[in-house]
Amino acid sequence: MIPQIKNISETPYSNAYQKIQVKLLKNLPTRLQKQINLQEEFVQYVSQPSLNKVTFFDLLLKACINNDLVLAENQQFIKEKQKLQLLDLFYQAGNWFCHAYNLDLKRWFVLRLDKFKVVKQLKPDRVIMSKNELSESYQEYEQKHYCIPYQCLLTKAGEQKVKYNSYPIMKVIHN
């Protein structure tokens, strides 16, 4: 059904992607199942596989879903343990990332999940943001932090490379 699903090394619930694919397909109407099976014969999609194992994927996912506070130590930016509130997890260019709010520094970070060395769920020792407040805080941060004017002239090939390798916030504007 979805060939690229086989390339991702971690699943939210530790099921093999092939099993998830079969279950998803069975839930679709027969007409749609036949259409998908037919399309699989003619459409090939190649994506980059997950490059690194994410040890704490389940715990980090649960922290996102339940809006839990975590104590984490990673090998990026800040090497000490950090109290984090996670907004979401996302997959890009072969790696899993999260948008994380550091409660002590009152700062947002984008962290690679495979760089986490220790992750523990914490009971909040202070009032933390609701999921909506967290989302609004990130949107506010994104507008301020990524508001860096930059222009360059691209060839068609350059434009295509930017589109393949850009972050969601990046945009190509045609004049």
N, C-alpha and C positions, 0 to 999 in steps of 0.2 A: 504494500500500500504506500508506504512512505520510505523509500530506500535510505535517505539520509539519516533516518532515526537509528539505524544500526551503528552509525559512526560515533554516537555520543556515549561516553563510557559510564556515566552515572544516570540513574533514573530516580525519580522522587521516591519511589516505594520499593526499590531494589528488585524490580521485576525485569526480566529480559525484554528488550524492546520488541522482539519477535512476538512474545506473548501479548504485550500491550497492543501491538498492531492487529493481531488476530481478534482480540476482544473488541477493539474499536470498529473493525470491519464488520463483525457480526451484528453490531448494534445499528448498522445502516440498513435502509430498505434494500431489498434484493436487486432492484434496478440500478441503484447507485453502486452496490457491490460489484456488479457485472461491469459497469462503466469504469470503475477504478481498476479492476483487474485487466481490462482491455487497455487502458491507458498505460499501465505498468509495462506492457509489451513494447511500447513505442517511446516512452519518455524516460530518460535517464537523468538523474540529478546527482552531481558529485559535490559533496561538501567536505570541509576540513574536519577530520575526526577530532575528538577531544584529546588534547595533548598531554594532560596531566590528571592523575587521580585526585579526587576531592574527598579527603578523609571524613570531613564533618558535614557532608551534603545534607543528610537527613536532619541533623540538629539545626543547621542554618535555615533550611526550608521551614521547619516547624517554628523557628523564631520569627520568620517573616509572616507566616500564616497567623500565629497567635499573638503577634506584636510583643514578643518576649524580649527581655534585655539579656544580652550575652556578655560574658567576659571572654575576651579573645586575645590571643597573642599571635602575631603574624610576622612575616619577614619583609614587610613593605613599610615605608614611611616611618612608622612609630614602632620600635622594637619591643617596648614594654607592653604589659597587659593593658587592654582598653575595654571600657564599658561601651558597648555598641547597641544601637537600635537599628535593625535592618529594614529597609524599605522593600527591597525586592532582590531577586537573583536573575541574572541574565547570561546568555551564552553568546560569545562573539569571538571570531577568529581562533577557534579551537580551545578557548578557555572559558571557565565559569567565573563570573564576577558578581559583586553585590554593591548596592548603594548603601553605605553605612554612615550613620550619624554617631560621632564620638561625643558622648555625654559630658565628659570632663573638659574637652577642648571646645565644645559647642561648634563643631566643624564637620562638614560632609567629606567623605572619601569614597572613591571607587576602589574596591579591594578585590584582588584575585583570590578565589576560594582555595586554590591549591597551595597558597602561601600561608594558610592558617596552620599553626602548630599546636595550639590549644584552644578549645572552645568549650565553655560551660554555660549552662543556663543559669541566670541569676534572678533572685527575687528583687524587684525594684527597691532601692534604698532612697528613692526620691520619686516625685511625680514624673512620669515619662509622657511623651506625646502620644495622642491617639493616632490611629492609622491615618485618618484624614489630616490631622495636624502635621504628621510626619511627611505626608505627600505634599502638602502645601509648602512646608519648609523646604523640601527638596526643589520644588518648582521655583520658589523664590531664589534659592541658592543658584540654581541653573541659570536663571535670567541674569543675575549679577555676575557670576563667575565666568560664564561663557560668552559674555558680551564683549568680545575682543574683535574689533574690526580688522579684517584681513582681506586683501584682494590679491589675486594673481591671474594671469592669463594662461589658460590651459588649451592644449591641443585636444582633439577628440579622444586620443588615446589617454592623455593625462586625465581628462574628465572621467573617463571610464574607470581608471585606477582609483581616483578619489571616491567615486561612488561605491566601489567594491570594498574599500578599506576605511571608510569614514565611520564616525560615531553617529548615533541617531541625531544628535544636536547639529551636526554639520550639514550645510546646505550649499548646493551649487546654484548660483543665480546667473541667469543669462541676461546680458545687457543688449 
